Amino acid sequence: MKKKFYSDIDRLRAKKDEDIDFSDCPEMDEEFFKNAKIVMPENKETVTMRLDKEVLEWFRAQGKGYQTRINALLRSYMKNHQVKRSSKKPAKTATGCERRPHV
């Protein structure tokens, strides 16, 4: 993987500016920066978590940033399940009336 990465970098460095297609990324002008908003990353909490040894070794073998990747996977799982839960319809009783949760 590293050899391919470095070979791609060398190939890209050899390209001339006029050979690069910028059609999918318009130039950022003053108008863009007038409306731009800075979004700061959320603070992370330190936790102690017990993971299977194989799982942790696999993530660590992926290289630097393995904790960020674990967080991204957990966030993706969370968002996927939030959508599924919010799209569920309320259960109906035997009479056909919706059962609403008690508040």
Backbone as numpy.savetxt, mean C-alpha at the origin, in Angstrom:
# Nx Ny Nz CAx CAy CAz Cx Cy Cz
18.77 -10.95 -9.01 17.95 -9.76 -9.01 18.82 -8.51 -9.01
19.87 -8.48 -8.21 20.70 -7.28 -8.13 21.38 -6.98 -9.46
21.89 -8.03 -10.16 22.56 -7.80 -11.44 21.59 -7.17 -12.43
20.37 -7.69 -12.52 19.38 -7.16 -13.44 19.07 -5.71 -13.08
18.93 -5.43 -11.78 18.64 -4.07 -11.33 19.73 -3.11 -11.80
20.98 -3.47 -11.56 22.07 -2.59 -11.95 22.19 -2.46 -13.46
21.89 -3.53 -14.19 21.96 -3.44 -15.64 20.87 -2.51 -16.16
19.68 -2.53 -15.53 18.61 -1.61 -15.92 18.99 -0.16 -15.61
19.64 0.05 -14.49 20.06 1.41 -14.11 21.05 1.93 -15.15
21.99 1.11 -15.53 22.98 1.54 -16.54 22.29 1.86 -17.87
21.33 1.03 -18.26 20.60 1.24 -19.51 19.83 2.57 -19.45
19.19 2.83 -18.31 18.43 4.07 -18.16 19.34 5.30 -18.15
20.47 5.19 -17.49 21.42 6.31 -17.45 21.94 6.65 -18.84
22.03 5.64 -19.70 22.54 5.86 -21.05 21.52 6.55 -21.95
20.24 6.55 -21.58 19.20 7.18 -22.39 19.36 8.70 -22.40
19.02 9.29 -23.52 19.01 10.75 -23.63 17.63 11.24 -23.24
17.55 12.47 -22.73 16.27 13.03 -22.31 15.22 12.98 -23.42
15.64 13.26 -24.63 14.67 13.30 -25.74 14.13 11.91 -26.10
14.77 10.85 -25.61 14.30 9.49 -25.87 13.31 9.00 -24.81
13.05 9.81 -23.80 12.16 9.41 -22.72 10.76 9.94 -22.99
9.77 9.07 -22.87 8.36 9.43 -23.10 7.76 9.95 -21.79
7.48 11.26 -21.73 6.91 11.87 -20.55 5.41 12.13 -20.70
4.76 11.54 -21.70 3.36 11.83 -21.99 2.42 11.47 -20.84
2.80 10.49 -20.01 1.92 10.10 -18.91 2.21 10.84 -17.61
3.16 11.76 -17.61 3.43 12.56 -16.41 3.67 14.02 -16.82
2.60 14.81 -16.77 2.73 16.20 -17.18 3.69 16.97 -16.28
4.26 18.02 -16.84 5.19 18.85 -16.08 4.46 19.54 -14.94
5.11 19.62 -13.80 4.49 20.26 -12.63 4.81 21.75 -12.69
3.78 22.55 -12.91 3.95 23.99 -13.00 3.53 24.66 -11.69
3.50 26.00 -11.69 3.13 26.74 -10.49 1.71 26.39 -10.03
0.81 26.15 -10.97 -0.58 25.81 -10.64 -0.63 24.53 -9.80
0.19 23.56 -10.19 0.22 22.31 -9.43 0.63 22.58 -7.99
1.66 23.36 -7.79 2.17 23.59 -6.44 1.26 24.51 -5.63
0.43 25.31 -6.30 -0.54 26.16 -5.59 -1.55 25.29 -4.85
-1.95 24.19 -5.46 -2.96 23.30 -4.89 -2.39 22.08 -4.18
-1.08 21.93 -4.19 -0.46 20.74 -3.58 -0.59 20.79 -2.07
-0.80 19.62 -1.49 -0.91 19.51 -0.03 0.14 18.53 0.45
0.77 18.88 1.55 1.74 17.97 2.16 0.98 16.98 3.03
1.22 15.71 2.79 0.60 14.66 3.59 1.71 13.95 4.35
1.69 14.13 5.65 2.71 13.51 6.48 2.31 12.07 6.79
3.27 11.16 6.82 2.93 9.78 7.15 2.45 9.67 8.60
1.57 8.70 8.83 1.07 8.48 10.18 2.19 7.95 11.06
2.11 8.30 12.35 3.08 7.75 13.29 2.80 6.26 13.46
3.84 5.51 13.64 3.70 4.08 13.85 3.82 3.80 15.34
3.18 2.73 15.77 3.28 2.30 17.16 4.20 1.10 17.23
5.00 1.06 18.27 5.87 -0.09 18.48 5.07 -1.16 19.21
5.09 -2.38 18.66 4.38 -3.49 19.27 5.29 -4.71 19.33
4.95 -5.61 20.21 5.62 -6.90 20.25 4.63 -7.90 19.67
5.08 -8.64 18.69 4.19 -9.57 18.00 4.89 -10.90 17.83
4.18 -11.98 18.04 4.75 -13.31 17.86 4.37 -13.81 16.47
5.40 -14.03 15.66 5.21 -14.53 14.29 5.89 -15.88 14.16
5.39 -16.69 13.24 6.06 -17.94 12.94 7.47 -17.63 12.45
8.43 -18.43 12.88 9.82 -18.22 12.51 9.99 -18.18 10.99
9.33 -19.12 10.28 9.44 -19.18 8.82 8.92 -17.90 8.16
7.83 -17.37 8.70 7.23 -16.15 8.14 8.21 -14.99 8.29
8.73 -14.82 9.49 9.66 -13.72 9.74 10.94 -13.87 8.91
11.47 -15.07 8.82 12.67 -15.30 8.01 12.41 -14.96 6.54
11.23 -15.33 6.04 10.90 -15.05 4.65 10.86 -13.54 4.40
10.19 -12.81 5.28 10.13 -11.35 5.11 11.52 -10.73 5.22
12.30 -11.17 6.19 13.66 -10.61 6.35 14.52 -10.91 5.11
14.32 -12.06 4.50 15.09 -12.43 3.31 14.77 -11.52 2.13
13.63 -10.83 2.18 13.26 -9.91 1.10 14.08 -8.62 1.15
14.80 -8.43 2.26 15.69 -7.28 2.37 15.13 -6.16 3.22
15.85 -5.05 3.18 15.51 -3.88 3.98 14.07 -3.46 3.71
13.39 -3.04 4.76 12.01 -2.60 4.62 10.99 -3.71 4.85
11.43 -4.83 5.40 10.51 -5.96 5.56 9.38 -5.62 6.53
9.64 -4.80 7.55 8.57 -4.43 8.48 7.53 -3.55 7.78
7.98 -2.69 6.90 7.07 -1.84 6.12 6.20 -2.70 5.23
6.78 -3.75 4.63 5.99 -4.65 3.78 4.97 -5.43 4.60
5.35 -5.87 5.79 4.40 -6.56 6.66 3.25 -5.61 6.98
3.56 -4.37 7.31 2.52 -3.37 7.62 1.61 -3.16 6.41
2.18 -3.07 5.22 1.39 -2.86 4.00 0.42 -4.02 3.77
0.89 -5.24 4.00 0.02 -6.41 3.84 -1.11 -6.41 4.87
-0.79 -6.07 6.10 -1.82 -6.01 7.13 -2.83 -4.91 6.82
-2.35 -3.75 6.34 -3.25 -2.65 5.98 -4.17 -3.07 4.83
-3.63 -3.75 3.83 -4.42 -4.22 2.70 -5.50 -5.19 3.18
-5.14 -6.11 4.05 -6.09 -7.06 4.61 -7.19 -6.32 5.37
-6.78 -5.33 6.19 -7.73 -4.56 6.97 -8.72 -3.83 6.06
-8.21 -3.14 5.03 -9.08 -2.38 4.14 -10.03 -3.30 3.39
-9.54 -4.44 2.95 -10.37 -5.39 2.24 -11.51 -5.88 3.11
-11.24 -6.13 4.36 -12.27 -6.64 5.26 -13.20 -5.53 5.74
-12.74 -4.28 5.78 -13.63 -3.17 6.11 -14.69 -3.02 5.04
-14.31 -3.13 3.78 -15.24 -3.01 2.66 -16.27 -4.12 2.73
-15.82 -5.34 2.97 -16.73 -6.48 3.03 -17.73 -6.33 4.16
-17.28 -5.88 5.32 -18.19 -5.72 6.46 -19.20 -4.62 6.22
-18.76 -3.50 5.66 -19.67 -2.37 5.47 -20.68 -2.66 4.37
-20.37 -3.60 3.47 -21.30 -3.90 2.38 -22.30 -4.99 2.75
-22.15 -5.58 3.92 -23.10 -6.62 4.33 -24.45 -5.98 4.66
-25.52 -6.65 4.26 -26.87 -6.16 4.56 -27.26 -6.66 5.94
-28.11 -5.91 6.65 -28.57 -6.38 7.96 -29.32 -7.69 7.83
-29.16 -8.56 8.81 -29.84 -9.86 8.79 -31.34 -9.65 8.93
-32.12 -10.53 8.34 -33.59 -10.44 8.44 -34.11 -11.51 9.38
-35.18 -11.17 10.07 -35.80 -12.12 10.98 -36.73 -13.03 10.19
-37.33 -14.00 10.86 -38.26 -14.92 10.19 -39.44 -14.19 9.58
-39.79 -13.01 10.12 -40.92 -12.24 9.59 -40.50 -11.37 8.40
-39.23 -11.37 8.07 -38.75 -10.57 6.94 -38.31 -9.18 7.33
-38.38 -8.85 8.63 -37.95 -7.52 9.10 -36.44 -7.54 9.30
-35.82 -6.38 9.07 -34.38 -6.30 9.28 -34.08 -6.29 10.76
-33.06 -7.05 11.11 -32.62 -7.07 12.50 -31.51 -6.02 12.63
-31.73 -5.05 13.44 -30.75 -3.99 13.64 -29.98 -4.25 14.93
-28.70 -3.96 14.95 -27.93 -4.15 16.19 -28.38 -3.15 17.24
-28.35 -3.58 18.51 -28.69 -2.69 19.63 -27.55 -1.72 19.84
-27.88 -0.48 20.09 -26.84 0.54 20.30 -26.75 0.88 21.76
